Amino acid sequence: MIHSRKVTIRIGAALRYIVPAAALIVLAACSQSAEPAPAAKPEEKAPDPVTIKIGVKKSGYLTDEEFKRFFADSVSKAYPWITVERVDYDDKLIPEMLASNGVPDIIVTNNVNGIPAISEAKLLTSLTEGLKKHSVDLARFEPQTLEAIQAAAQRDDLVAIPYTRSFSALYYNKDIFDKFAVPYPKDGMTWQEATELAKRLTRMDGTTQYRGLEPNVPERMAMQLSLPFVDPKTNRAVINNELWKKVLLQAAEIYSIPGNGKHAWKTAGINAFTKDRTLAMLADVNIITTARLGELTDLNWDFAAYPVFPEAPGKGMGADLHIMVPTSISKYPDEVFKVMTTVISDEVQLDMAKQGRNSIMKDEKYKTAFGQDLPFLKGKNIAAVFKTTTAAPYTPSLHDTSSMTLIQAELRNIFQKGKDVNSALRDAEEAINNSIKAKGQ
């Protein structure tokens, strides 16, 4: 009896809680059915499609494959509504583009002679607000790359964003060295040491003339000493001095080696090295992609550090940057920044490094990644790429390109016609000043 009573009491107590709870559930259900269902949120409208036109200099910048990989595909992946379109151009086309309203949204060029031409066309625009709005962390970049852009634009703010930097190196054909039993070049050589090595390799073998060294255009050697061509404030040549004299004398000595006088600059030098296979050493920038070295499986090559001047030990060329310059007349400034921030993202920058592109980011991981995805670089002296540091930038001017041509002509007069170097510099100086005057500047 006592046991059954306890059970009865417990059941009764439980019912006192169960009944009100059931009532609450019913009331809640009635309340819910009485209230209207919340309206569904309208779906966010997808952004309107936008096409960003990117002007790329015709040679030496981006192959079609690289443009697709680093720009078009990367941007499409991050922002499906943005399409990037390549437009080939050169500096001479800028006035025509202005006249036809065909100026690209972004111009891919270099800091050395690209920015002055864009500045002359009044197409530069400050990136200060855009950098802040799109949270671009400038601390990621090597400081000298940003300084080089500021020097080129002669402004304290930024007008462009770099995405890669050419490295300088001494490429050499191991088969030619082996043929003449000459030891391979070493990292850290001076230009004079490279010249002495070239003398041992410049030989006539049967009907084939082998050349020991192609130092390339003199302005690349001058960059190691941070030498300007024209003072942009006075528009007067600044080349008649002892350091320019040293550059021309060193280059002339190399070309004066009997049998080495047939200079082959830029593309001609690459062809002598990769196609003719008669050039033992080529001092050049990053030709891994442009010369398609990965496809030349029978070319037995390697590279050493770029030769240096004793006055600038360890200094390679100045910052030869490939940059993205947003134009002031673009109608899509936000989309332009989205394109640029995609290209400088960690993902794309690492991919570039793995594909043999020299990064402009200061994190060591990019150097470590250099060439990782290129099997043909396995066993090569990749460390040579980083054995020299970037020389301090000089201030470019709008007249540098024409000045380079005039200096190259005087260099030829020295080693081909025996012209005195002092006379050559004086004549180059006068020619540059006359050229500037003829332009009314």
VOGU-3710 file (C-alpha; in Angstrom, 3 decimals, decimal comma):
1> mihsrkvtir> 0,000/0,000/0,000  2,712/2,398/0,926  4,531/1,596/-2,329  1,431/2,090/-4,544  0,663/5,414/-2,833  4,068/6,724/-3,593  3,590/5,815/-7,184  0,225/7,566/-7,290  1,661/10,732/-5,780  4,499/10,765/-8,289
11> igaalryivp> 2,165/10,332/-11,225  -0,088/13,086/-10,017  2,826/15,422/-9,518  4,103/14,670/-12,961  0,717/15,431/-14,487  0,719/18,861/-12,876  3,787/19,671/-15,052  2,854/17,776/-18,170  -0,548/19,439/-18,683  0,670/23,035/-18,532
21> aaalivlaac> 3,607/22,140/-20,803  1,246/20,631/-23,364  -0,870/23,736/-23,206  2,169/25,908/-23,887  3,005/23,828/-26,932  -0,548/24,246/-28,268  -0,475/27,996/-27,619  2,893/28,303/-29,267  1,624/26,454/-32,295  -1,437/28,701/-32,496
31> sqsaepapaa> 0,740/31,761/-32,082  3,102/30,653/-34,870  0,271/29,901/-37,235  -1,213/33,307/-36,563  1,931/35,219/-37,503  2,777/35,694/-41,209  5,938/33,898/-42,429  8,928/36,232/-42,884  9,503/37,304/-46,474  12,387/35,556/-48,257
41> kpeekapdpv> 15,461/37,755/-48,745  15,977/38,743/-52,369  19,101/37,243/-53,902  21,997/39,675/-54,324  22,390/40,841/-57,895  25,504/39,550/-59,603  27,941/42,287/-60,674  27,667/43,404/-64,270  30,314/41,884/-66,552  33,354/44,098/-67,042
51> tikigvkksg> 36,225/43,803/-69,522  39,570/45,256/-68,435  41,941/45,919/-71,315  45,616/45,436/-70,552  48,211/46,915/-72,884  51,324/44,724/-73,012  54,530/45,741/-74,774  54,983/43,570/-77,829  58,107/41,666/-76,782  60,008/40,770/-73,649
61> yltdeefkrf> 57,165/40,977/-71,148  54,488/38,299/-71,159  54,099/35,377/-73,507  50,525/34,512/-74,440  50,765/31,511/-72,121  51,963/33,634/-69,213  49,286/36,278/-69,760  46,601/33,599/-69,705  48,028/31,889/-66,624  48,965/34,830/-64,417
71> fadsvskayp> 46,377/37,380/-65,534  43,345/36,050/-67,422  42,769/32,741/-65,627  43,740/34,028/-62,176  41,397/37,016/-62,406  38,549/34,926/-63,809  38,920/32,500/-60,911  38,806/35,254/-58,286  36,258/37,514/-60,005  34,163/35,585/-62,557
81> witvervdyd> 32,496/38,751/-63,871  35,824/40,355/-64,861  37,403/39,499/-68,208  40,905/40,705/-69,021  41,825/41,330/-72,635  45,353/41,686/-73,970  46,199/44,608/-76,263  49,690/44,733/-77,787  51,258/48,184/-77,942  54,491/50,151/-77,844
91> dklipemlas> 55,259/53,665/-76,590  54,857/55,164/-80,073  51,258/53,941/-80,198  50,160/55,848/-77,094  49,273/59,087/-78,979  47,242/57,027/-81,468  45,451/55,255/-78,615  44,607/58,616/-77,064  43,248/59,927/-80,355  41,042/56,874/-80,884
101> ngvpdiivtn> 39,900/56,520/-77,263  41,630/53,159/-77,243  43,861/53,584/-74,185  43,934/50,369/-72,099  42,803/50,323/-68,461  46,222/49,017/-67,407  49,547/49,322/-69,206  52,214/46,684/-68,611  55,636/48,236/-69,120  58,910/48,859/-67,258
111> nvngipaise> 60,052/51,534/-64,857  63,157/52,504/-66,833  61,653/53,960/-70,002  57,967/53,093/-69,721  56,776/55,498/-67,042  58,210/58,674/-68,675  56,257/57,997/-71,902  53,005/57,402/-69,998  53,643/60,512/-67,912  54,167/62,578/-71,053
121> aklltslteg> 50,734/61,421/-72,258  49,248/62,553/-68,915  47,916/59,075/-68,211  49,463/58,552/-64,772  47,206/58,547/-61,729  47,955/58,366/-58,007  47,264/55,000/-56,399  47,191/56,321/-52,822  43,433/56,082/-52,273  43,065/52,818/-54,174
131> lkkhsvdlar> 45,853/51,168/-52,214  44,080/52,109/-48,990  40,613/51,131/-50,206  41,749/47,712/-51,405  44,024/47,082/-48,397  47,231/46,615/-50,389  50,060/45,841/-47,970  53,117/47,616/-49,374  55,293/46,112/-46,643  55,248/42,834/-48,618
141> fepqtleaiq> 57,311/44,377/-51,431  61,069/44,758/-51,666  61,474/48,465/-50,770  63,837/49,180/-53,682  61,172/48,146/-56,193  58,762/50,802/-54,951  61,573/53,358/-54,715  62,471/52,673/-58,355  58,896/53,434/-59,438  58,873/56,665/-57,442
151> aaaqrddlva> 62,217/57,656/-58,965  60,954/56,951/-62,484  57,788/58,995/-61,970  59,625/61,673/-59,954  56,814/61,561/-57,412  56,480/60,628/-53,758  53,307/58,622/-54,349  52,983/55,416/-56,334  51,615/55,368/-59,877  52,258/51,694/-60,634
161> ipytrsfsal> 52,516/48,282/-58,990  55,351/45,897/-59,876  54,655/42,218/-60,481  58,113/40,840/-61,355  61,731/41,949/-61,652  64,281/40,908/-64,217  67,378/39,309/-62,779  70,774/39,655/-64,401  72,974/36,608/-65,006  75,866/35,316/-67,096
171> yynkdifdkf> 74,582/32,449/-69,269  77,240/30,133/-70,677  77,460/27,232/-73,106  79,252/24,383/-71,332  80,003/22,563/-74,588  82,113/25,470/-75,883  84,030/25,626/-72,598  84,604/21,876/-72,741  85,635/22,051/-76,408  88,471/24,456/-75,608
181> avpypkdgmt> 89,228/23,019/-72,144  88,475/26,287/-70,376  87,086/26,253/-66,803  83,502/27,413/-66,369  82,846/30,966/-65,121  82,499/31,452/-61,375  80,087/33,513/-59,327  81,493/36,874/-58,260  83,669/37,576/-61,302  84,435/41,166/-62,251
191> wqeatelakr> 83,928/42,379/-65,798  87,688/42,359/-66,259  87,915/38,720/-65,157  85,080/37,811/-67,538  86,964/39,632/-70,308  90,116/37,587/-69,675  88,048/34,405/-69,777  86,475/35,533/-73,055  89,901/35,901/-74,646  90,495/32,169/-74,136
201> ltrmdgttqy> 87,183/31,255/-75,769  87,194/33,551/-78,787  88,625/31,247/-81,459  88,245/30,242/-85,067  87,628/26,494/-85,240  87,625/25,332/-88,842  85,179/27,702/-90,510  83,334/28,558/-87,309  84,114/31,731/-85,386  83,375/31,321/-81,688
211> rglepnvper> 82,855/34,421/-79,575  83,806/34,473/-75,918  81,436/37,042/-74,458  78,501/39,253/-75,429  78,186/41,962/-72,728  75,029/43,367/-74,341  73,927/47,001/-74,565  76,102/49,408/-72,522  73,183/50,832/-70,563  72,875/47,549/-68,657
221> mamqlslpfv> 76,437/47,856/-67,402  75,773/51,511/-66,584  72,791/50,507/-64,426  75,191/48,693/-62,103  76,751/52,082/-61,323  73,349/53,855/-61,201  74,311/56,139/-64,093  71,638/58,464/-65,555  71,541/59,711/-69,130  69,768/63,044/-68,829
231> dpktnravin> 69,047/65,329/-65,893  65,227/65,584/-66,023  65,324/68,982/-64,298  67,649/70,629/-66,809  67,029/68,366/-69,818  70,791/68,176/-70,382  72,942/65,061/-70,911  74,953/63,857/-67,893  77,125/61,191/-69,519  80,483/62,930/-69,979
241> nelwkkvllq> 82,129/61,690/-66,783  84,619/59,121/-65,508  82,082/56,411/-64,656  80,460/56,444/-68,098  83,985/56,418/-69,510  84,717/53,274/-67,473  81,586/51,561/-68,826  82,410/52,308/-72,470  86,067/51,350/-72,094  85,132/48,011/-70,498
251> aaeiysipgn> 82,576/47,210/-73,189  84,978/48,295/-75,941  87,720/46,061/-74,534  85,415/43,047/-74,770  84,457/43,803/-78,378  88,081/44,516/-79,268  89,096/40,907/-78,589  90,110/39,613/-82,064  87,139/37,620/-83,374  84,693/38,985/-80,767
261> gkhawktagi> 83,853/42,249/-82,509  80,565/41,227/-84,108  78,313/42,589/-81,380  74,890/40,978/-81,004  72,629/42,916/-78,684  69,398/41,717/-77,123  67,532/39,327/-79,498  70,600/38,907/-81,713  72,631/37,896/-78,673  70,021/35,375/-77,583
271> naftkdrtla> 69,987/33,872/-81,082  73,794/33,614/-81,133  73,622/31,742/-77,840  70,576/29,506/-78,393  70,434/28,959/-82,175  73,880/29,507/-83,655  75,576/28,042/-80,548  78,725/30,066/-81,320  78,585/32,345/-78,259  80,251/31,052/-75,102
281> mladvniitt> 78,911/33,635/-72,611  75,905/35,951/-72,736  75,325/38,626/-70,084  71,585/39,162/-70,061  68,414/39,446/-68,031  65,882/36,670/-67,400  65,647/34,852/-70,736  64,414/31,572/-69,283  60,933/32,113/-70,705  61,504/34,492/-73,608
291> arlgeltdln> 64,278/32,318/-75,086  62,258/29,163/-74,293  65,273/27,501/-72,740  63,089/24,672/-71,483  62,450/23,557/-75,067  66,158/23,516/-75,985  66,896/20,148/-74,463  70,145/19,747/-76,429  71,611/23,089/-75,277  74,132/22,330/-72,530
301> wdfaaypvfp> 73,958/25,578/-70,574  74,159/26,984/-67,084  74,490/30,408/-65,546  76,794/32,241/-63,163  76,353/35,500/-61,311  76,382/38,675/-63,403  79,896/40,194/-63,624  80,441/43,273/-61,438  82,551/46,413/-61,296  85,101/46,723/-58,447
311> eapgkgmgad> 83,494/50,082/-57,616  80,159/48,335/-56,995  80,944/44,859/-55,600  77,981/42,507/-55,559  75,800/44,919/-57,511  73,887/43,596/-60,487  71,677/45,690/-62,711  69,306/48,277/-61,307  65,662/47,470/-60,698  64,377/46,498/-64,143
321> lhimvptsis> 60,779/46,039/-63,147  57,762/44,826/-65,043  54,925/46,964/-63,735  51,179/47,483/-64,002  50,269/51,127/-64,608  46,562/51,983/-64,219  45,624/54,731/-66,657  43,889/57,881/-65,455  41,046/57,581/-67,976  39,910/54,064/-67,056
331> kypdevfkvm> 36,189/53,856/-66,245  36,690/50,877/-63,931  39,146/51,854/-61,161  37,843/49,297/-58,659  38,006/46,442/-61,159  41,499/47,582/-62,173  42,600/47,213/-58,557  40,957/43,808/-58,338  43,038/42,710/-61,340  46,274/44,073/-59,863
341> ttvisdevql> 45,712/42,664/-56,375  45,063/39,265/-57,932  48,389/39,354/-59,797  50,306/40,334/-56,633  48,485/37,820/-54,431  50,523/35,162/-52,657  49,031/32,455/-54,851  49,956/34,078/-58,172  53,325/35,374/-56,984  54,336/31,919/-55,811
351> dmakqgrnsi> 53,189/30,448/-59,107  55,260/33,031/-60,987  58,313/32,204/-58,896  57,893/28,485/-59,531  57,709/29,266/-63,253  61,056/31,085/-63,173  59,851/34,643/-62,664  61,795/36,726/-60,149  59,438/37,951/-57,429  59,293/41,530/-56,175
361> mkdekyktaf> 58,169/40,325/-52,741  60,703/40,326/-49,902  59,632/37,064/-48,243  62,336/34,428/-48,722  59,730/31,829/-49,674  59,597/33,313/-53,169  63,331/32,853/-53,685  63,054/29,302/-52,385  60,233/28,622/-54,844  62,140/29,991/-57,855
371> gqdlpflkgk> 62,041/27,529/-60,766  60,568/24,667/-58,731  58,090/23,735/-61,463  60,682/23,844/-64,276  62,374/20,448/-64,584  65,010/21,813/-66,984  66,422/24,011/-64,186  67,237/20,983/-62,059  70,972/20,905/-61,460  71,453/24,488/-62,679
381> niaavfkttt> 73,225/27,105/-60,574  69,994/28,793/-59,500  71,810/30,471/-56,599  73,555/32,677/-59,185  70,287/34,558/-59,694  70,486/35,854/-56,131  74,258/36,363/-55,799  74,042/40,021/-56,865  71,815/42,670/-55,333  69,856/45,353/-57,133
391> aapytpslhd> 71,754/48,577/-57,757  70,233/51,855/-56,611  67,872/53,357/-59,195  68,772/56,382/-61,254  66,191/58,982/-62,247  64,973/58,239/-65,786  63,910/60,877/-68,266  61,733/60,978/-71,355  64,912/61,125/-73,470  66,611/57,977/-72,196
401> tssmtliqae> 65,626/55,687/-75,072  67,047/57,998/-77,737  70,105/58,610/-75,531  70,752/54,872/-75,348  70,759/54,658/-79,142  73,274/57,515/-79,446  75,595/56,002/-76,823  75,445/52,607/-78,527  76,485/54,284/-81,794  79,490/55,914/-80,118
411> lrnifqkgkd> 80,494/52,616/-78,517  80,575/51,067/-81,989  82,754/53,966/-83,149  85,223/53,146/-80,386  85,707/49,422/-81,064  85,040/49,435/-84,815  86,756/52,671/-85,871  89,205/53,259/-83,043  87,590/56,479/-81,865  88,953/57,971/-78,650
421> vnsalrdaee> 86,583/57,413/-75,705  86,740/61,047/-74,597  85,769/62,224/-78,079  83,005/59,609/-78,177  81,503/60,836/-74,908  81,692/64,479/-75,973  80,014/63,692/-79,277  77,321/61,591/-77,585  76,685/64,390/-75,115  76,310/66,934/-77,905
431> ainnsikakg> 74,057/64,621/-79,934  71,769/63,992/-76,946  71,467/67,708/-76,187  70,770/68,509/-79,843  68,112/65,808/-79,957  66,386/67,261/-76,895  66,603/70,769/-78,341  65,111/69,601/-81,630  62,096/68,327/-79,714  61,626/71,823/-78,285
441> q> 62,388/70,762/-74,718
//
